[in-house]
Amino acid sequence: MGATSTPVCRLVVLISGRGSNMQTIVDTVRAQALPAEICAVIANKADAAGLAWAREQGIPVQAVPHRDYATREAFDAALAVAIDACQPDYVLLAGFMRVLTPGFVEHFNGKLINIHPSLLPAFPGLHTHQQALAMGVQWHGCTLHFVTPVLDHGPIIAQGMVPVLSGDTPDDLAERVLQVEHCLYANVVRWLAEGLVSLDAMQRVQVRGVASRSFVLTPQGVEPSQR
C-alpha cells in the first residue's frame, strides 16, 4: 500500500488593498512547503493592488466590489458565494476593510480568521494606533483571532507586541506593528496547515505542541516572547 498523503489545507485570502499580509501568507506556504493551497485571493475593490501581485504568482483572483451592492447583506451574500466555490478550510482576512454581517460570520463559523492592529480586547474598531497613543499605553501590537458576530472579538490565536516609544506617531507604530503582523500570520498559517489549531469546550484556542503564542518585536527582530 502507498503512503497516505497529508490532507491539504485549503485557504482563501480576503484583501482590500496591497495585501502585504496576503503576500506573507503566500510566501510562507511556498517557502515552507506547507500542506496548504491558496485557492483564491478575493478583494472588495477591483483595483486592489494585491490582486495584481497574486495574479502574477499564478493564484486565482476575483473582485467582488462592495459598491456594486445596495446593502451590506447583498454584498456579503455575493462574497459568500465566491468563497464557497473554493471550498476552503479557512478564510483569512488580511487587511480586508469591511465589517461583516452576523449571517456571513455564522456561515463561516470556525473558519474565519482576522488580524487586528491592537492587543485585543483593547482598542477595537478603527484608528487603533491613535487610540494607543492617546491612552499612553507602553505596549501595543496586533491580534490574530477567529471572527465572531461581535466586532473585533473572538477566540485569540496569537498576539504580537511592540514597545511604544517616546515621540511615536501613529505611522511609526503602524510600521512596527506591521512587522509583527507578518510574523503572526506566518506562524499561524503553519499551525493551520499542520492541523494544530482547535477550540476547546470554553471556545479558547489550543495549538498542539506550541508553548507560546505571543511574539515581541526586539532589536533583533520578531521573536517568541518566551523561549
C-alpha positions in Angstrom: 0.0 0.0 0.0 1.2 3.5 -0.8 1.8 6.1 1.9 -1.2 8.2 3.0 -0.9 11.7 1.7 -1.2 14.6 4.0 -4.6 16.5 3.6 -4.1 19.9 2.0 -5.5 22.8 4.0 -7.5 25.0 1.5 -7.2 28.7 2.1 -9.0 31.8 0.7 -7.5 35.2 1.5 -9.6 38.4 1.5 -7.9 41.8 0.9 -8.9 45.4 0.3 -5.5 46.9 -0.7 -1.9 46.0 -1.4 -2.2 42.8 0.7 1.2 42.7 2.4 -0.1 40.1 4.9 -1.5 38.1 1.9 2.0 38.1 0.4 3.4 36.8 3.7 0.8 34.0 3.7 1.6 33.0 0.1 5.4 33.2 0.7 5.1 31.2 3.9 3.1 28.4 2.3 5.6 28.1 -0.6 8.9 28.7 1.3 8.0 26.1 4.0 6.3 23.7 1.5 3.3 23.6 3.8 0.4 21.2 3.1 -1.7 24.1 2.1 -3.1 25.7 -1.0 -4.1 29.3 -1.6 -7.3 28.6 -3.6 -8.1 32.3 -4.3 -7.4 35.9 -3.3 -10.6 37.9 -3.3 -10.9 41.7 -2.9 -13.8 44.0 -2.3 -12.2 46.5 -4.7 -11.4 45.8 -8.3 -8.3 48.0 -8.2 -6.8 46.4 -5.1 -3.1 46.2 -5.7 -2.8 42.9 -4.1 -4.9 41.3 -6.8 -2.2 42.0 -9.4 0.5 40.6 -7.2 -1.5 37.4 -6.6 -2.3 37.0 -10.3 1.5 37.3 -11.1 2.0 34.4 -8.7 -0.5 32.2 -10.6 -3.1 32.4 -7.8 -6.8 32.7 -8.9 -8.1 36.1 -8.1 -11.6 37.6 -8.0 -13.0 41.0 -7.3 -16.4 41.4 -5.6 -16.8 45.2 -5.4 -18.9 46.1 -2.4 -20.1 49.3 -4.2 -21.9 47.1 -6.7 -24.4 46.0 -4.0 -27.2 48.1 -2.4 -26.9 46.6 1.0 -24.2 45.1 3.2 -26.2 41.9 3.3 -26.3 41.6 -0.5 -22.6 42.1 -0.7 -21.9 39.5 1.9 -24.1 37.1 0.2 -22.2 37.5 -3.1 -18.9 37.3 -1.3 -20.0 34.1 0.4 -20.9 32.5 -3.0 -17.4 33.3 -4.3 -15.8 31.9 -1.2 -17.9 28.7 -1.1 -17.0 27.9 -4.7 -13.4 27.4 -3.4 -14.5 25.0 -0.6 -11.9 26.5 1.9 -10.9 25.1 5.3 -10.1 28.7 6.4 -10.9 32.2 5.2 -8.1 34.6 6.1 -8.8 38.3 6.4 -5.6 40.1 5.5 -6.3 43.8 5.5 -10.0 43.3 4.5 -11.6 46.6 5.4 -15.2 45.6 5.7 -17.5 44.9 8.7 -19.1 41.5 8.0 -22.7 40.8 8.8 -23.6 38.3 11.5 -25.1 36.0 8.9 -21.9 35.9 6.9 -19.9 35.2 10.1 -22.2 32.4 11.2 -22.0 30.9 7.7 -18.2 30.5 8.1 -18.2 29.8 11.8 -14.9 28.4 12.9 -13.3 29.1 9.5 -13.0 32.9 9.5 -9.8 34.4 10.8 -8.9 38.1 11.1 -5.8 40.2 12.1 -6.5 43.3 14.1 -3.9 46.0 14.8 -4.2 46.1 18.6 -3.8 43.8 21.6 -7.5 42.8 21.9 -9.7 43.4 23.8 -8.0 46.8 23.9 -8.8 49.2 21.1 -11.4 47.5 18.8 -12.5 49.3 15.7 -10.6 51.9 13.7 -7.6 54.2 14.5 -6.0 51.8 16.9 -2.6 53.4 16.8 -4.1 56.8 17.7 -6.1 55.2 20.5 -3.0 53.6 21.9 -1.0 56.8 21.9 -3.9 58.8 23.4 -4.2 56.3 26.3 -0.5 56.3 26.9 0.0 52.6 26.8 3.6 51.4 26.8 2.9 48.2 24.8 0.8 48.0 21.6 0.5 45.2 19.0 -1.8 43.0 17.0 -4.1 40.0 17.4 -5.0 37.1 15.2 -8.4 35.7 16.1 -11.4 33.8 15.0 -14.1 36.1 13.9 -17.5 36.2 15.8 -20.5 38.4 15.2 -19.1 40.9 17.8 -16.7 43.3 16.0 -13.0 42.6 16.8 -13.9 39.9 19.2 -13.4 36.2 19.2 -11.1 33.4 20.3 -7.5 34.6 20.2 -5.0 32.5 18.2 -1.9 34.6 18.7 -0.7 38.1 19.7 2.3 40.2 19.0 3.7 43.2 20.9 5.7 46.3 20.1 7.1 48.8 22.6 5.6 52.3 22.4 8.5 54.8 22.2 8.7 58.4 23.2 7.8 60.6 20.3 6.0 57.9 18.4 3.4 58.9 15.8 0.6 56.6 14.6 2.6 55.9 11.5 5.6 54.9 13.5 3.5 52.5 15.5 1.7 51.2 12.4 5.1 50.4 10.7 6.4 48.4 13.7 3.1 46.6 14.2 3.1 45.5 10.6 6.4 43.7 11.1 4.7 41.7 13.9 1.6 41.1 11.8 3.7 39.4 9.2 5.3 37.1 11.8 2.0 36.2 13.3 0.4 35.3 10.1 3.4 33.2 9.0 3.3 31.2 12.2 -0.5 30.8 12.3 -0.7 29.7 8.7 1.8 26.9 9.5 -0.2 25.9 12.5 -3.4 25.8 10.5 -1.8 23.9 7.6 -0.4 21.3 10.0 -3.8 20.8 11.8 -2.5 22.0 15.1 -5.3 24.6 15.9 -8.5 23.7 17.7 -11.1 25.2 20.0 -11.8 23.7 23.4 -15.2 23.4 25.2 -14.7 27.0 26.5 -14.1 28.3 23.0 -10.5 29.0 23.7 -7.8 28.3 21.1 -5.5 25.4 21.7 -2.4 24.9 19.4 -0.9 21.4 19.9 2.8 21.4 20.6 3.1 25.2 20.8 4.2 26.5 24.2 3.9 30.3 23.4 1.5 32.0 21.0 2.9 35.5 21.9 5.6 37.4 20.0 7.5 40.5 20.6 9.4 43.0 18.4 13.1 43.3 19.6 16.1 45.0 18.1 17.0 41.5 16.6 13.5 41.1 15.0 10.3 39.5 16.0 10.7 36.6 18.4 8.5 34.4 20.6 8.0 36.2 23.9 9.0 33.0 25.8 11.9 30.8 24.9 
